[in-house]
Structures are given as structure tokens and as C-alpha cells.
Amino acid sequence: MEQEKTTNNEARLMKGNEALAEAAIRADIDAYFGYPITPQSEVLEYFTNEMPKRHGIVLQAESEVAAINMIYGAAGAGGRVMTSSSSPGISLMQEGISYIASAQLPCLIVNVNRGGPGLGTIQPSQGDYFQATKGGGHGDYHLIVLAPSSVQEMADFVFDAIRLAEKYRNPAMILADGALGQMMEKVVLPQEGSLPKVSKPWATVGKPASRKRNIITSLFIEPEKMEVINLGLQEKYKQIQSEVRYEEIALDDADIALVAFGLSARICQKVVDLGREKGIKVGLLRPITLYPFPKSALNKIADKVNFMLVVEMNAGQMVEDVSLAANGKCPVYFKGRMGGMIPSPEEVFAELMSIIEKQSVTQD
Amino acid sequence: MEKAHEIIFAGFGGQGVLSMGQTISYAAMIENKEISWMPSYGPEMRGGTANCIVIVSSSRISSPIISRFDSAIVLNQPSLDKFEHEVKEGGLLIYEESTIINTPKRKDIEVIGIPANEEAQLLGKKQVANMIIVGAFLAKRPIVKIENILVALKKVLPERHHHLIPLNEEALMLGQRLIKEKVVA
């Protein structure tokens, strides 16, 4: 596809992967380090075409392990940096991500999730929810995780993720999937220059006489010190809870709540339409941040609905967090497809109807 | 135009299936409509079948992935076998005639065969068969204006192929004519 030279804010038709990359250039990233993997190779391709003409460094590393450690180094030097990959590649990065989380460095990591486990398939999946939201690597840490559900959000969340990463000195992740990467939709891109650089007094950029040495490390060999670092991280994660974001669709009068993120949430929007056409009062809660997770919003909804149905492209991962949030106030059901298969709206709707039927049988 | 039109384009890789969908998507964007274009990008693309789902709507599009279609446009037998049954009742099925041995059976949808490959050969370039089909489809379902398809072609075709735009225009018009002649006949 021919690239447009304009940087204005008119609507464009773009693939999710291209919109993500263009947004990152407009967010003024200093460097992108990555290694190609389907279904997100267009990200590296786009940077390779565009960055030499505009600004920023693009570098194809020799592996994902190298890429994430380049991120570690460049983020430590105060750069605004990002990498992207898909599931097996993100697994390879986990050691580095744990180091970055411990050293408290801001960066953006994008996972265009494909079906696993193993080398798996190249089709869309949400099988990396646990890996993204529970840490992924070793030790007690969290990423800030944003889950786009449209090409527009693939672009917008680059800005949001970088802003949050820099605010909290924490790695942020955009957890997308193969479909969001490959599909084209209308997108209005964020304005170039609308994300000013922040000062990073902690960066290792050469020591002037006026201050002490900056040290960036994740090695704190004395357990007393390591615990203090951990307490600091946990305190930060508490503050991060205030950044929770979610979208409510048709929940005002709902007595059934669907819960889904990313592409699954788009599928569930159609299920809401199908249900409302038949007079079923069904709504949707879409977590936008997966970490922090919209616990209290879900807890409130659990008070007023008959049941929740969680829909995911995995064996049932976010459903555990939804169940914890509902805390026994209402039954929580699950519908999922795995390995790169995508549930159709009709399939989810049929599941919804069969739960309604079972419920009315139990009530009789 | 109805609220949303949901279309599947399917055929062999190389028949221009994905660009048919892209062309209509661009034209819809020019007309300020909501659109989504969802390609199959799996291993089946390598030599096998390729398809894309296009949704054109006057309001926000929910699921970009659907399994029932208002229109199916199929360019080979495997795609016809797969998607004939996924057209909604009262919907439209357009197929490329010369490659189909087992013709569609359904009576509750409108079925139209177009000899696009032969007609494209007569125009002198078999690659424009897809634009003959697009022209025919838009004659039946004018979800976007033909003149916007011409603008869209400039976006979809790489610059080195821009000299082929007049030929593509001819193919579009031919497709429209074929439908009109069928209606008269």
C-alpha cells in the first residue's frame, strides 16, 4: 500500500499494525527495536520505510531477546522507546521485561497476540492475557496493560501507553491480537508533537558535577534492600489503580452483562444488538485497561445483573478476574475459542440463550 | 442505503479478492461511511483461497468478524461451496461463471453468474476480471458511487500500475452493463 505523506488529521484507511506504527512516530519515539513475526511484521516494515525519512531510529535486532535488552539500555538512557512482537516473541522477551520492571524504566511493548501455546498459529488469540496482566516474567511486578478493540485505538493507545509508562516509570503493554493488526478501518491519527517529552532526571546520560551518580540496575543482592524495592513497586501499583479504564455499553437497564476485551468486545457488541432486537436486556462491559483491572465497576454490576458471560479467545483467563470481582454476587459463565479460532456473534448469542434457558429451568 | 451492508469476497490468492474489498472500503471512506476490512491472512493465503469481509455502514460497526452475509462475491468453486450457505435469506450471491462446475442451488437468495474472466480476456487483461465483478455488484447494490471507486483505485493500486486505471474503469462500466443487460433479458 502506498504511504501517504500527509501528517494532518483527516481520516485514513489503515491496518491496525500500520496505524500503531504511524502513531508511534507521531508520539516522537526515539527508537524502535524489534524482530519480525506474523501477524505484526507490518510494524517493523512501516518503521523501516518511514523513520529514515522522518525521525527516530529503527533497528531490526538479531532476536527478540536482543530487542528487549536494547529497549532496557535505551530506556535507561532516557529514550522514548518501543518494541513489538507476537506471542512466541513476547515469551522470549520476558526476562528482559522483568528487569525493566524492576529497574522502573518506561517503555512500550506491543503484543499482537496469536494462537498458542508453543509456536502455535498465526491467527488471532487472547491466550496471552495471563502473561500480560500477571507479570509474565519472574518476580512480583505488573505491566500497565491497554487492550485496543479498533484500529483507532491501536493508534490512540500508543499515546496513552507512553504517557502512563513515563508517568509511573513502568513498562506499558498494548495487548492486541492478529485481527486488530491485520484489519483496516477508518482512523484519525493523533497529532504529531502532541506528546511532549518529559524530563528524566534518573536517566544515565553522563554525570555532571552537580549531582550524584544515577544507577540503573535490577540487582539488589541484599534481601533487605530487595524487599524495600518490592514495597516501592507495590506502592506504585496501588497508585496505578486510579488509571483504570473501561467502557459500558447498554448496561443501564441490563439484567445480563457480557464482559469482553479487545476483538471479543467487538463481537459482543454485535451480540448485544442481536439480544436487544429480541427484547433481551443484555449489556457489555469492556475493560480497556486489563491492568489495572476494573474490579469495582464489575463488582457493582454483579449486584444488579442475573449473570455475567465472559467471552474470550482463550480457554478462560480474564474470567478468573471477573469472578474475583463479582465475588459470588452473581454467576459468572464463560465462552471461549482457542488456538486462533474466533467465536462468531451467532455462536456467542446461542451460548447466551442456552444459559438463559438453563436459568429459567432452575428457577421453575 | 440500508444501515449496514456485510459482504464476503472470496477466491484464489492472486485474483484480486483483497483489493476488491479494499477498493470498496476506500470508496466508502470517501463517502464518510464507517467501514471495516478484515482479511483472511492465514496459511490458506499461500496458494489457496483468500477472502476478506467488508462491512459498510452508516453507523458504528460492531463485530468486524461475522458469519452471515448480505452479499457474497465468489471467484472459485471452493469459495462458492463454503459461502453459498452463509448468505442471509434474500441476500445476493455473485460468482465468476467460467470457473464454477457445481452452480449455486439456493432459491431464497438472488444468484448471478458473471463471465468475468472471459470478458476480461476480451478487454485484453485478465487481471481486471475483479473490477468487472465490482461493477456488476455495485449495479445490484449501489452501496458506494462508481466515481468514488475510481478515486479509490488510485489509492489501492501501486503507482507503477496507475496507467491501468482507464482499463479498470472500462472493466467497472462493463460489469455494470452486464447486469443491466441481464435485467433486460
Interface residues (C-beta under 8 A of the other chain):
Chain A: M1 E2 A11 L13 T38 P39 T121 I122 Q123 G178 A179 Q182 M183 M184 E185 K186 L263 R266 I267 Q269 K270 V272 D273 G340 I342 S344 P345 E346 E347
Chain B: Q22 S25 Y26 M29 E34 I35 S36 W37 M38 P39 Y41 G42 P43 I61 S62 S63 P64 I65 I66 S67 R68 K155 V156 P158 E159
